[in-house]
Amino acid sequence: MTHHTPTAEQQAIIDAARDRSESILVRAYAGCAKSTTLEMLAHALPPGPALALAFNKKIADELTKRFPPHFQIKTMNGLGHGAWSRALGRRLVLDDKKLGKLVSKILTEAGFKASPDDWANIRTLASRAMSLGLVPKPFTQRSLIEDIPETWKELSESLFGFYDATLCDFSRQAIVEDIKQGFDGLISFDDQIYLSTLFGGSYPRFPLVLVDEAQDLSPLNHLQLRKCAAGRLIVVGDSKQAIYAFRNADSDSINKIKALRSDWIELPLATTFRCPKLIVERARGHAPGFTAHDTNPEGALHYFFPKHENDTWNWQRLAPLANGGASAVLCRNNAPLLSLAFKLLHAQVGITMLGRDIGKGLAVLSKKILKEDDLGAVQCVELIRAWAATETSLAMAQDKEEKVDGIKDREGCLLAVLQGARCQTAGDLRSALAQLFAKDSGRVTLATGHRAKGLEWPLVVYLDSFRLPSKWALQAAAAGRTGPLEQEKNLDYVICTRTKHTLVYCNLEDYQ
């Protein structure tokens, strides 16, 4: 164990873990030395069977090095894998290409001439449905969402921006075959959680379970926790960083976990060692009690707004603010980032684009809208705008205004690449997308706020902050649904707290 002198907050958490029997909820704000606190807490606990659940393998490996040996360190996937293996009484074969192989088999047997994009869409749709807990008929196990056409339509539109009943039917068939193979011991990473929670996995029971990043648990993860937690819970999370509802995280995850036990001690971990004092002061309205450590820098706040559309977005005016350190440009939406990416590349500034799956999704959508590679740029623009207008009208007619922002962002992304890469054809557009998201060695990182969570930079440029909160989130709040607005306030907080020194509010273009 690395020696650290605990702060007063950390000592209170350690004392509660050592001296009390109640479950503990630690509300840990951004940059508050959470990993170090967990290490000290784990070593303060008396020896005995204990489980620590980490958000991903990287964190699990880190905790394994830092925690005492009586802790079992598992990811949610690893925990589910063991539970399903015990339920079947056999060693499992893990093949993450399993679902794709099943899709190929089903399409071949049906004689359906699917394009590579169709294949990818079917696989993606099946995977998303499983992650949400959809159990198809004829299986009778509990399903968290209904296996009905309306559900599949909603999933398809949220993923791709369009609905194709045939693709949805093939996805459903793939899940049925996936389950059958799972009972024979052949599983994928999706199956580790899906099968073990909904089809009778044999979970070990622990008198103590520690949960990290509790705000990001999904409904299936909550089922896992119910199955393995026999006694005390120690839960660490920040509801102010709950931003992954669109990825199936339960936006009320921490309160759902609290409902599992009646006796809790709630303690803050609110002193950040990352964020400068100026940023902490501004964030305190959203995160009450948020405090900067005495050794943190004052930090700096700047604003850069081009006065009119002919102004050049000049990175050289911002780069000196990083003092030679790493820089990031973060935004709520993808379209402004793609537009900026080409401005930087044309200025010979190296970039790193986070989110290769975003590029793949845009390529899939472009194939749906622009079927032929040799379509000219003018035709591409017309078809993209026509698609966006149609989809927007459908969303409004169905009272699903929350979809409009995503539709417009995808439209903006495709148009930004057409213009920024000076594409002549639809084929050029797809090539430019592939090349852009392959860039991973530049000195400026471009990412959405969702992609940036868990990362930090000396200089963060907050691009087009006016996009938060979105119009539909405000309308949802006015209608009494506060969840979307809270998620967007959280995203604003996450973006601002990625900086270790300087935050720049910056618009790509003039905005009134």
SULQUI-V214739 format. One line per field, one symbol per residue. phi: phi as a letter, one per 40 degrees, with the letter a starting at -180 (. if undefined). burial: + if it has 24 or more other ideal C-beta (glycine too) atoms within 12 Angstrom, else -. A space follows every 50 residues. Layout:
phi=???
burial=???
This chain:
phi=.ccbccccccccccccccbbbccbbbcbccgcfcccccccccccccdida bbbbcacdcccccccbccccccbbccccccdcccccccgaccbcbccdcc ccccccccccgccccdccdcccccccccccccgcbccccbcdbcbccbdc cccccccccbgabbcccccccccccdcccdccccgcbbcdcdcdcccbbg ccccbbcabbbcfccbccdccccccdcbccacbbbbabccbcbbdcbgcc cbdccccdccbcbbbbbcbbccbcccccccccccccbdgdbccdccccga bbbbbdcacccccbcccbdcccfgccbabbacbcdcccccdccccccgbc bbcchccccccccccccccbcbcccccccdccccccdcccccccccccfb ccccccccccdccccccdcccfccacccdccccccccccabccbcbacdc ccdgbaacbbcccfcccbcccccccccccgbcddcccccccdcccccccc abbbcabcbcbb
burial=-----++-++-+++-++-----+++++++++++++++++++++++----+ +++++---++--+--+++--+++++++++++++++-++---+-----+++ -+++-++------+--++++++++++++++++++++--+-+-+++-+--- ++++++++++++++--+++++++++++++-+++--++++++++++++++- +-++-+-++++++++++++++++++-+++--+++++++++++++++++++ ++++-+++-++--++++++++++++++-++-+++-++-+++++--+--++ +--++-------+-+--++-++---++++++++++++++++++++---+- +++++--+++++++++++++----+-+--++-+++-++--++--+----+ +++++++++++++++++++++-+--+++++-++-+++-+--+++++++++ +++++++++++++++-++++-++--+------++++++++++++++++++ +++++++++---
